[in-house]
Amino acid sequence: MTPEFDLTTRNTFGLSSRARFAAEVTSAEDLEPLLGEARARNLPMRILGGGSNVVLRPYFDGVVALMSIMGREVLGEHGDTTLVRFGAGENWHEIVEWTVRQGLPGLENLASIPGTVGAAPIQNIGAYGVELVDRFHALSAIDTTDGSVHQFDREQAQFAYRQSVFKRSPGRFAVTSVTLALPKTWRANVSYPGLNDLPADVDAVTVMQRVMVVRAAKLPDWRETGNAGSFFHNPIVDSETAEALAATHPGLPVYPAGEGRSKLSAGWLIEKAGFKGHRHGSAGVSPNHALVIVNNGGATEGEISALAAEIRHEVLKKFGVRLVQEPELL
Ligand SMILES: Cc1cc2nc3c(=O)[nH]c(=O)nc-3n(C[C@H](O)[C@H](O)[C@H](O)COP(=O)(O)OP(=O)(O)OC[C@H]3O[C@@H](n4cnc5c(N)ncnc54)[C@H](O)[C@@H]3O)c2cc1C
C-alpha cells in the first residue's frame, strides 16, 4: 500500500485529492490482503476505476483499491448470444472497439463512455438507447465485509435506470470480472436522435463511429475541461406530474418510463432554471450542455458541491422536481 496517494490524475474532474493509502489491484487475490489491512487499521475501503463518476473530497481517510484487473476472453456461445468475459480493470471504450471490430456487435451504442468494465454495472451505464443490462450476463464480485466471492446474474444485480444492487450499497461489493452476452443475430439500434438518419442495415462499426463523433461534439472533453459527464440523473416522476409540468412548461421533453412513470430531461430543467454557462468560483455549468458540471481550472470539491446544491435548490423551486446527483461523493 502506498501512503498519502495522490488521486489528482485519477479522476476525470481533475480534483486535487489524496488517499491515506492506495494500491493497484491486478488480480482478485490482491484484494484479500488489502481488505485485511483496511480492517486491521479500521479504515474504510473503496474501489476506484477510471474515476469518471466520482467527486473526490480533498482527503479520503481510508484505503483505495485502484482496479487494474485485466483480461478479455470469448467464452463461447450461449443460446442466441456469445459470452465474453472481461477483467474489471479493462477500459470500457477499448473493449467496445475490440468486440465490434472483431465481428461481435452489441456494444456500439455504448462507445466513448469513459471508465472501466468493473464500474459499468454499478450504475448500469447507458447511452443512445442501450443500457448495460441489455448485454449483461453475470459478474464476479468480492464482498468487502467478509472477503467472500459471489456471482451475480442479471436478476440478482437488480438493474434499473442508473441503478443496481451495487450502487445501493456503496463500497460493499468489489467487482472483479464482468461477462457480457452479445447477440448472435444483431440489428442496429439507430432510433435515438443523432443516429436516426443512419440506414436500418448499417453495420456496427459505422454506428460506433457515429456515436463517437456525436458524443465528441456534445460533451466537453474531460482531458481538457474536467467533468464527470451527466451530473444529475434524468428525474423519473409519475406521468400525471409530468403531463402537468409539460402543460405549464411547453417544450419540456418527457419520455415514457413504464408503469405510469415518465422520465424528464434534467438538462432541460437546469437550462431553463438559468444555469447554462453559470459559474461558481472555478466550477461551472458547461455552456454547451447544462447537465455537465465542469472544472474550469483548480475547482475544489466544495465549489462543485456548492454549485450542485444551488442547481438542485433552483430546479426544486421552479419545477418542484428533485434532482439526484449521479457521481458518487467520495
Ligand atoms: C465525459 C463523460 C461522459 C460520460 N457518459 C456517460 C454515459 O453516456 N452513460 C453513463 O452511464 N455514464 C457516463 N459517464 C459516467 C462514467 O463514465 C460511468 O459511470 C463509468 O462506468 C464509470 O467508470 P469508472 O471506472 O470511471 O468508475 P469510477 O468513477 O472509478 O467509480 C464510480 C463508482 O463505481 C465504483 N466502482 C468502480 N469500479 C468498481 C469495481 N470494480 N467494483 C465495485 N465498485 C466499483 C466506485 O467506488 C464509484 O462508486 C460519463 C462520464 C464522463 C466523464
The ligand as an ORCA input file, in Angstrom:
! r2SCAN-3c Opt
* xyz 0 1
  C     -17.369     12.722    -20.343
  C     -18.151     11.650    -19.628
  C     -19.231     11.059    -20.264
  C     -19.974     10.048    -19.615
  N     -21.020      9.488    -20.281
  C     -21.749      8.514    -19.677
  C     -22.839      7.908    -20.365
  O     -23.124      8.210    -21.518
  N     -23.564      6.976    -19.708
  C     -23.259      6.589    -18.435
  O     -23.965      5.734    -17.897
  N     -22.219      7.144    -17.762
  C     -21.455      8.086    -18.349
  N     -20.412      8.667    -17.674
  C     -20.114      8.245    -16.304
  C     -18.993      7.188    -16.174
  O     -18.173      7.173    -17.308
  C     -19.539      5.779    -15.943
  O     -20.363      5.752    -14.812
  C     -18.411      4.750    -15.784
  O     -18.965      3.452    -15.735
  C     -17.570      4.988    -14.535
  O     -16.426      4.146    -14.636
  P     -15.131      4.408    -13.757
  O     -14.246      3.217    -13.907
  O     -14.529      5.711    -14.117
  O     -15.742      4.455    -12.296
  P     -15.255      5.326    -11.061
  O     -15.573      6.759    -11.293
  O     -13.860      4.986    -10.721
  O     -16.228      4.767     -9.941
  C     -17.616      5.048     -9.986
  C     -18.310      4.277     -8.864
  O     -18.186      2.884     -9.088
  C     -17.440      2.246     -8.035
  N     -16.584      1.249     -8.675
  C     -15.692      1.453     -9.670
  N     -15.137      0.289    -10.048
  C     -15.672     -0.659     -9.245
  C     -15.495     -2.073     -9.132
  N     -14.648     -2.751     -9.912
  N     -16.224     -2.726     -8.184
  C     -17.086     -2.079     -7.385
  N     -17.293     -0.743     -7.434
  C     -16.593     -0.057     -8.372
  C     -16.686      3.366     -7.346
  O     -16.411      3.050     -5.984
  C     -17.664      4.524     -7.504
  O     -18.682      4.436     -6.550
  C     -19.630      9.660    -18.301
  C     -18.531     10.263    -17.667
  C     -17.794     11.241    -18.328
  C     -16.601     11.850    -17.638
*
